[in-house]
Amino acid sequence: MAEESFTIIDNRSGNEVTVPIVDGTISSAALRQLDKGMWFYDPAYLSTANCDSKITFIDGAEGILRYRGYPIEQLADSSSFLEVCYLLLHGELPTQAQSDVWVDHITNHTYVHENIARFMQGFRYDAHPMGTLVSTVAGLSTFYPEAKDIDDPHNRMIQIIRLIAKMPTMAAFAYKNRLGLPYEYPVNNLGYTGNFLRMMWNVADPSFEPDPILTKALDVLFILHADHEQNCSTTTMRTVGSSQADPYSAVAAATCGLYGPLHGGANEKVIRMLHEIGSYENVDAYVEKVKSGEMLLQGFGHRVYKNYDPRAKIIKQTADRVFNVTGMNPLLDIAMKLEEVALSDSYFVDRSLYPNVDFYSGLIYEAMGFPMDMFTVLFAIGRTPGWLAHWQEMLDDPEQKIYRPRQKYTGPDERSYVAIGNR
């Protein structure tokens, strides 16, 4: 059997180095054994592994997603979001006793300081909820200065609990602020997701409880978004965290990464596309425009998956349960026709353009009553435990240092300064 290795030869000198293949990767340090001034050029890190992680496994070719070894299908079917949070952060599913303590800790940290509530009220009525959330999460670092002690595992866990607990509260406050409505404070008799929905929708009704089917559906969506390996926002979390910044600042930075339309805003693009198509009868014509390059097909294809996104299958099933409660989203017929046409057309199949998680999630959010500018906020709530799990893993990894990628300089050579009057 051939040795599992690569041999790199420097054709300038004839020197060579053999690099072992470990878990499908080779160490870039081998190149520097040949030439200390040489670097790999890899725009957008498409072929670069920046860390060793035990959190999430993805096989894009086979459409597999696992958290700590557990298939996403099993977790979505049998677990709760808070249990998945525990799994991501601790590496194992909790026992009943551990789960009870964990849920109690989260429940008792959902309130935010009244000064934070007043801070959020200072934003304009038309402030985007994600902008409000980013700023408020960053502001939390000033309320918990002890968070800077990142070398204390117990102190780190306190901040992790606070962030997971307070994200839904701040998200709901950001929404209510846009409407000029009074903030609805958390209650302890509802679960994590139910409490969030109550803060979102309740106005002065102490007996209000959200529909359990919608609560479960949103819990599943949070599970599906909880982590997804080294995406833009998670890499941002690790990058900022590598400077030993406090977790609130790092989560705020990760939330900024998620804010971008190429990342967290993808499901909003799907809804806009479906509105643009307008009717079931227009689908075929729109698909032809996509094939000719006039339009983009939103919600299809993925940087990682070259097969059907496993999360999309689960969301499609979740959508059926949601629509039984909310009534059918009028865009669903367009979406299902679009999926049918695309999956039967060799143009899309040959390019591995299958529906991804964003294709149906926006339909569910819209049916539940969330405005489009809240879609990315919901994503941020779900992704927070994944960000924090990677932050914690990075801090405990002795190989990790402050992130400092190299560049390929293509600017001018040395030149002399010219006085302003002579330019």
N, C-alpha and C positions, 0 to 999 in steps of 0.2 A: 504493500500500500504506500502510495506517495506520501512524503512528509507534508503535514498541514502547515505550509509556510509559503512566503513570497521571497523571491530573491530580487533585490534592486541593484542594478549595475550603473555606475557613473561612467558613461561612455567617454567622458573627457579624460579620466585618469585610469580607467580600467578597474578601479576599486569596486567592491561589491559587499553587500550586507544581506544576510538572511533574516527574515522577520517571521516569527511564528504567528499563525492565525489563531486568535483566541475569541471564542464566542462570535465568530463572524467578523472580527475586526483585526486590524494590524496597527501597531503603535507608530505614530508619526515621528517618534523620537529616533527611529531607525534612520530616517532620511538625514537627520542632523549628525549621525555618525559619519556620513559620507561628506557632508558639507554643512558646517555650522551656520552658514549664512543663507541656507535654502529653506523655503517655506512652501507648504501646500497652498495652492490658490483654489478656494472653494466658495464662490459667491453663494450667499444665503445658506451656507453650511449644508448643502444638499447631500454631501457624502461624508460628513464629519460627525462622529459621536463625541459629544463634549463631556460625557460623564458615564459612570458605571451606576446603573440604577436597578433596584429590585422592586420597583413599585408597579409599573404597568408594562404589559407585553402586548405588542401589536404585530400580527402577521398580515400585512396588507394584501399579499397575493391570495391568501386563503380567507380573508375577511374575519380574522380572529382578534378579539379584544379581551384581555383578562386583567383584573386588578389583583395583585399579589397571588396570581395563579388561578383565581376563581373566574370562570367564564362570565362575561357581562350578562348573558341571558339568564343565568341562575341568580345573580344578584338582583337584577331588575324584577325577577319573578318572585323572589322569596325574601329579600332583604329590605331594610329601610335606609333612607339616606344617612341618618346619623350612625347606623351600624356600619355603612360603607365608609363614612368619615373615619371611624375608629380603625377599620381595617387598613385604610391607606396610611394612617399615621402610626399605627402600632405593629402592622405586619400580619396580624391575625384577627380573625373574627372574635368578638368579645363573648365571654360567658354571660349568663343571665345577670350575675352579680356585677360584673364589670360593665355591662350595658346599662344597668340601673344607675350606677354611679355616674357614668359618662353622660347619659341623658339628663340627669339631675344637674350636673355641672353646666351643661349647655343651657338648660332652661333657666337657671338662676343667673345667667350672665347676658340675657337678651336686652336688658335695659341699657340705654346710653345716658351719659351724664346730661343734665338739663342744659348745660352750656353748649353741648353738641347739638341738641335740638334747636337752640336759639341760633347757633351758627348756621344750621341748614336753612332756617327761616330767612337768613340774610341774602339768599340767592334770589335772583329775579324769578318772577312767576313762569317765565318761558325758558328757564335754564334746563338744559338737557339732563335727564336723571343720571346718566353716566358721568357727566362732568361734576355733578353734585356729589355722586358717590366717591369718585376718585379723590376729590378734595377733602371729603369728610373722613375717609379712611386714613389719608395722610395726616389729618388733624388729630386723629386718635393718639399718634405717637407723643403728642405734647401732654396728653392726659395720663399716660403710663410711661414715665421716663425710665422706670425700672426695666422696660422691655429692651433697653440697650445692652443689658447683661445677657448676651446670647450664649455665654459659656455655661450657664446654669440650666440643665435639662428641665428641672422643675419649673423654673421661671419661664422658660420657653413654652412649656405646655400650658401655663396659665394664659399666656398671650394667644396661643393657638385656640384655646377654648373661647376666649373673648372674641376673637375675630369671626369664628364660625357662628357664634351666638348672635353677634351684633349686625352681621351683614344683612339679614332679612329686615331687621328693624330700620336700618339706615336706608335700605332700598324702598321700603314702604313709605318712610318719611319723605324721601325724594319725590315719590309719586304724589303724595298728598300735598306737598308744597306747590306742585304745578297747578293743582286744582284750587288752591286756597282753602283747603279743608283742614280741620283740626287733626293733629296726629292721633292715631289710635295706638295705645301702648300695649305691650305684650301682656298676655295672661298665661298662667302656669298650667291650666287644665287642658290645653290643647297641645298637640305635638308640634314639632318644628315647622313642618310645611303648613299645617292647619293654622298655626299661629300667624304665619306670614300672610296667608290669604285673608285672615280676619283683619289684620292691620291694613291690608290693601283695600278691602271692600266695605268694611263696617263703618257706619256713621251713626253714632249715638244709640246703638242697640246692644245693651249688655248681654242679651241672650243669643247674639248672632253666632252661628257656627257654620263654616263652609261645608259644601257638599262633600261627603267622604270619597266619592268617586273622583271628583276633581282634585281633591287633596292627594289621593294616591297617585293620580296621573302626574301631578307636578313633582311628587316625590320620585317617581320613576325618571322623569326628565332630569332632575338634579343628579340622580345616580349616573345616568348616561353621560352627563357633562363633568363628572367629578374629577376625572383626570384623562389625559390623552397624550402622555409621553412628552417629548421635547418640542411642543408647539411654541409659537411666538411668545405668548404670555408667560408660559412656564419657564422658558429660557430667560425671559426678562426677570422673572422672580429669582432665578439662580444667579443671574449676572449681578443684579443689585444686591442680593443677599451675600454674594462673595466679597463685597466690600465691608461686610459685617454691619451693614445697616440694620436697624430694628425691623421686625416683621411687618409693622404697620406701613412703613415707608416702602418696603419691598412689595407688599400686596398692592399698595397704591400704584406702584410702577407697573406691576403685572396687569392691573385693571386698565391702565392706560394702553398697554399692548392689546388687550381684548377689545378696547374701544374702537379700534380701527376696522373699517368696513371689510377688509380682506380676512379678518379673523372673527371677531364676535358679531359683526354685523351681517353675516352671510344669510341668516334666516330672514332678516328684514328684506334683503334683496330678492329672496324667493317670493315673498308676498307682493312686492312691487311688480315683479315679473308677471305673476298670475293676474294681478289687476290690469296690467298692460295688455295681456292676451285677451282678457275681457269675457270670453265665452268659449264653451266647449267646441263650437264650430270653427274657431280661429286657431285651434291647436296645430293642425297640419301645416297651415301657412306659416305659423311662427317657427315650427321645426325646420322648415325649408330655409327660412331666413337665418337660422342658427347654422345650418350646414353651409350656407353661402358666405358666412362670416359677417352678416349684417347685425346679428343679435348674439347675445350670450345666453347659454342655458344655465340658469342659477340653480344651485342645489344638487347638481350632478357632478360626479368626479371628486377626487380627493388627492391631496399630495401623497398620502400614505397608502390609502386603499386602492387596489387595482381589482377589486371585487366589490360585491354589494356590501356597503357599510353595515356591520352587524347591528349598530344602534338604530339605523333606519328601519330595519325589520321590526324592532321592538316598538319604536315610536308609531309605526303604522298600526300596530295592534292597539296601542294606547289611544290613538286617535278615534278608533271605533267606539271605545268606551266613553270618551269625552263627548263625542257628538250625540250619543244616546241621551246625555244630560242637557247639553247646550242647544241641541238642534244642529242640523247639518250646516257646516260652513259652505256657503255658495261657491267658494273657490275650490272645494274638494273635487268636484267633477272635472274641473280643468286640470288639476294636479294629477288625478288618476289617469286621465286620457294622455297627458304629457308623458307620464311614466310608461304607459303601455306603448305609445309610439316609439319612445326612445329605446326601450328595451327590445324592441323587435326590429330596429333599424341597424344594419351593420355599421353605419357611420359611427354610431355611439358605442355599440358593443365592441367594435375593433379598437376603440380608443379607451376602453374600460371606463366609460362614463355612466356609472350607476348612481342611483339616488344616494345621497349622504344624509347625515343626521339633521342637516338644516332644512331638508326638503319638506318634511312634515311637521317639524317642531313649531315653525311659525304659524301654521294652520291651527295647531292646538292652542297656542298662546292667544291668537286672535279670537278663537271661539270662546275662550275663557274670559275674554274681556280686556286683556292686556293691550295697551297701545303699543305701536311698533317701537317707539323709543324706549320701552321697558324691556324689550327682548334681550338686549345685551346685558342689562342689569340682572335678569334672571340667570343668564349664563354665568355671570360673576359670582352669584350666590353658590351655584353648583360647583364651580371650579375652585373655590377658595380652599377646601381641604386638600385638593391635589397640589395647589401651589405650596401650601404649608408643608405637605409631606415631602416635596422635593427640596424645600428650603431646609428642613430638618435633616434630610439625608445628606445634603451637600455639606452642612456644618459638621457632620460626623464623619465625613470622608477625608482621610488623611492626605489623599492625592489632590484634593481640590485646593486651589489658591484663588486669589482675586482674578476674575476673568480679564484677560488681556489678549484678544486675538491680534494677529499681525495683519499688515496691509501690503499690497503691491503698489509701491509709489510710482506714479506715472506723470508727476508734475515737472516743472522746468528744472534744469540744472542750476548750479549756483550763479547768481547775477548780482551786480552792484546796485546799491540804492541810488536813486535819482531824485534830486531835490524837486519839490512840487512845481516850481516855476519852469523847470526844464523838461517836464513830462509831455 
